Structures are given as structure tokens and as C-alpha cells.
């Protein structure tokens, strides 16, 4: 099938499975959200309950604002992924990153509420803050915002990058 590029396209498609990580888990998440939109709202309510007011003096406000934005943004992003071609991957990455940050936040809350030694509480806070501010949560929010807007030109540019030509022109051949 090399004469019509099908072989190369199949090989290129296999890279996506490696790039995406556990593709089956991501696919299951997207299917669940499409069938049961309430699941994301329930998750968001749970997540908002983990954003404690009592830690205002422990966690930098900038980190908490980024977390609040991510938690509020995810339900609308999941709703938009149904009609967008580019937003699903960014939304899934945002979901995973936000969920990880919430788990780290639970550690800070636990250390604070159990009166753990100050060094331990500070250590948990630093890990959480670095995860939120330095390891991409803000960048993922920006990616989702960018990909939620008109993406027609972006898709055409992606086709040019991946296939080396306009896919519509190839279809006409």
C-alpha cells in the first residue's frame, strides 16, 4: 500500500498511542463525559470542596487562583470537546494535571490540619505550588483557551505539518 501513503499513515497513527500514554483510559474518560455529562460536574463539586479557605496563609494566592480557574474551566471544556477537533487532548491533559494538583493539595491540607511539623507542611506546600505554577497547569489553561476559539486555520496548518500538503488538495486527486 506504499503507492498511496496508507502504510505511512498507519505507521504515523501508531505514534499517537505512544504519545498519548494510556490511550484507553483517556478514551474511556471522553466516552464517559459524552454519555454522562453530570460526571464532570460532580467531579468539579468535589474538587471545589478541596480548595480550602483555611490555607490562605499557607499556600500562595497565585497557586490557589490557578487551581480555582482550572476546576471551573474543566466542565465547560469537556462540553466543548464534543464539537472541537483540537480541544479534547488539551482538556484531558488539563484534567490529569488538575487532578494531580488536587491530590497534592490534599497533602498540604492534611499536614496543616494534623499540626504536622512546619517543615513538613512547608514541604507539601512547595511541591503543590511548584506543580501548579512551574510544571504547566497555567500553560494548559492557556492552551485550552487558545484551542477553544476558531481553529480552522490551526487544523489546516497541522495538516500541512503532518502530511506535507493540504489534505483537501490530496483528497481531490
Secondary structure as a PSIPRED ss2 file (coil, helix, strand):
# PSIPRED VFORMAT (PSIPRED V4.0)

   1 X C   1.000  0.000  0.000
   2 X H   0.000  1.000  0.000
   3 X H   0.000  1.000  0.000
   4 X H   0.000  1.000  0.000
   5 X C   1.000  0.000  0.000
   6 X H   0.000  1.000  0.000
   7 X H   0.000  1.000  0.000
   8 X H   0.000  1.000  0.000
   9 X H   0.000  1.000  0.000
  10 X H   0.000  1.000  0.000
  11 X H   0.000  1.000  0.000
  12 X H   0.000  1.000  0.000
  13 X H   0.000  1.000  0.000
  14 X H   0.000  1.000  0.000
  15 X H   0.000  1.000  0.000
  16 X H   0.000  1.000  0.000
  17 X H   0.000  1.000  0.000
  18 X H   0.000  1.000  0.000
  19 X H   0.000  1.000  0.000
  20 X H   0.000  1.000  0.000
  21 X C   1.000  0.000  0.000
  22 X C   1.000  0.000  0.000
  23 X H   0.000  1.000  0.000
  24 X H   0.000  1.000  0.000
  25 X H   0.000  1.000  0.000
  26 X H   0.000  1.000  0.000
  27 X H   0.000  1.000  0.000
  28 X H   0.000  1.000  0.000
  29 X H   0.000  1.000  0.000
  30 X H   0.000  1.000  0.000
  31 X H   0.000  1.000  0.000
  32 X H   0.000  1.000  0.000
  33 X H   0.000  1.000  0.000
  34 X H   0.000  1.000  0.000
  35 X H   0.000  1.000  0.000
  36 X C   1.000  0.000  0.000
  37 X C   1.000  0.000  0.000
  38 X H   0.000  1.000  0.000
  39 X H   0.000  1.000  0.000
  40 X H   0.000  1.000  0.000
  41 X H   0.000  1.000  0.000
  42 X H   0.000  1.000  0.000
  43 X H   0.000  1.000  0.000
  44 X H   0.000  1.000  0.000
  45 X H   0.000  1.000  0.000
  46 X H   0.000  1.000  0.000
  47 X H   0.000  1.000  0.000
  48 X H   0.000  1.000  0.000
  49 X H   0.000  1.000  0.000
  50 X C   1.000  0.000  0.000
  51 X C   1.000  0.000  0.000
  52 X C   1.000  0.000  0.000
  53 X C   1.000  0.000  0.000
  54 X C   1.000  0.000  0.000
  55 X C   1.000  0.000  0.000
  56 X C   1.000  0.000  0.000
  57 X C   1.000  0.000  0.000
  58 X C   1.000  0.000  0.000
  59 X C   1.000  0.000  0.000
  60 X C   1.000  0.000  0.000
  61 X H   0.000  1.000  0.000
  62 X H   0.000  1.000  0.000
  63 X H   0.000  1.000  0.000
  64 X H   0.000  1.000  0.000
  65 X H   0.000  1.000  0.000
  66 X H   0.000  1.000  0.000
  67 X H   0.000  1.000  0.000
  68 X H   0.000  1.000  0.000
  69 X H   0.000  1.000  0.000
  70 X H   0.000  1.000  0.000
  71 X H   0.000  1.000  0.000
  72 X H   0.000  1.000  0.000
  73 X H   0.000  1.000  0.000
  74 X H   0.000  1.000  0.000
  75 X H   0.000  1.000  0.000
  76 X H   0.000  1.000  0.000
  77 X H   0.000  1.000  0.000
  78 X H   0.000  1.000  0.000
  79 X H   0.000  1.000  0.000
  80 X H   0.000  1.000  0.000
  81 X H   0.000  1.000  0.000
  82 X C   1.000  0.000  0.000
  83 X C   1.000  0.000  0.000
  84 X C   1.000  0.000  0.000
  85 X C   1.000  0.000  0.000
  86 X C   1.000  0.000  0.000
  87 X H   0.000  1.000  0.000
  88 X H   0.000  1.000  0.000
  89 X H   0.000  1.000  0.000
  90 X H   0.000  1.000  0.000
  91 X H   0.000  1.000  0.000
  92 X H   0.000  1.000  0.000
  93 X H   0.000  1.000  0.000
  94 X H   0.000  1.000  0.000
  95 X H   0.000  1.000  0.000
  96 X H   0.000  1.000  0.000
  97 X H   0.000  1.000  0.000
  98 X H   0.000  1.000  0.000
  99 X H   0.000  1.000  0.000
 100 X H   0.000  1.000  0.000
 101 X H   0.000  1.000  0.000
 102 X H   0.000  1.000  0.000
 103 X H   0.000  1.000  0.000
 104 X H   0.000  1.000  0.000
 105 X H   0.000  1.000  0.000
 106 X H   0.000  1.000  0.000
 107 X H   0.000  1.000  0.000
 108 X H   0.000  1.000  0.000
 109 X H   0.000  1.000  0.000
 110 X H   0.000  1.000  0.000
 111 X H   0.000  1.000  0.000
 112 X H   0.000  1.000  0.000
 113 X H   0.000  1.000  0.000
 114 X C   1.000  0.000  0.000
 115 X C   1.000  0.000  0.000
 116 X C   1.000  0.000  0.000
 117 X C   1.000  0.000  0.000
 118 X H   0.000  1.000  0.000
 119 X H   0.000  1.000  0.000
 120 X H   0.000  1.000  0.000
 121 X H   0.000  1.000  0.000
 122 X H   0.000  1.000  0.000
 123 X H   0.000  1.000  0.000
 124 X H   0.000  1.000  0.000
 125 X H   0.000  1.000  0.000
 126 X H   0.000  1.000  0.000
 127 X H   0.000  1.000  0.000
 128 X H   0.000  1.000  0.000
 129 X H   0.000  1.000  0.000
 130 X H   0.000  1.000  0.000
 131 X H   0.000  1.000  0.000
 132 X H   0.000  1.000  0.000
 133 X H   0.000  1.000  0.000
 134 X H   0.000  1.000  0.000
 135 X C   1.000  0.000  0.000
 136 X C   1.000  0.000  0.000
 137 X H   0.000  1.000  0.000
 138 X H   0.000  1.000  0.000
 139 X H   0.000  1.000  0.000
 140 X H   0.000  1.000  0.000
 141 X H   0.000  1.000  0.000
 142 X H   0.000  1.000  0.000
 143 X H   0.000  1.000  0.000
 144 X H   0.000  1.000  0.000
 145 X H   0.000  1.000  0.000
 146 X H   0.000  1.000  0.000
 147 X H   0.000  1.000  0.000
 148 X C   1.000  0.000  0.000
 149 X C   1.000  0.000  0.000
 150 X C   1.000  0.000  0.000
 151 X C   1.000  0.000  0.000
 152 X H   0.000  1.000  0.000
 153 X H   0.000  1.000  0.000
 154 X H   0.000  1.000  0.000
 155 X H   0.000  1.000  0.000
 156 X H   0.000  1.000  0.000
 157 X H   0.000  1.000  0.000
 158 X H   0.000  1.000  0.000
 159 X H   0.000  1.000  0.000
 160 X H   0.000  1.000  0.000
 161 X H   0.000  1.000  0.000
 162 X H   0.000  1.000  0.000
 163 X H   0.000  1.000  0.000
 164 X C   1.000  0.000  0.000
 165 X C   1.000  0.000  0.000
 166 X C   1.000  0.000  0.000
 167 X H   0.000  1.000  0.000
 168 X H   0.000  1.000  0.000
 169 X H   0.000  1.000  0.000
 170 X H   0.000  1.000  0.000
 171 X H   0.000  1.000  0.000
 172 X H   0.000  1.000  0.000
 173 X C   1.000  0.000  0.000
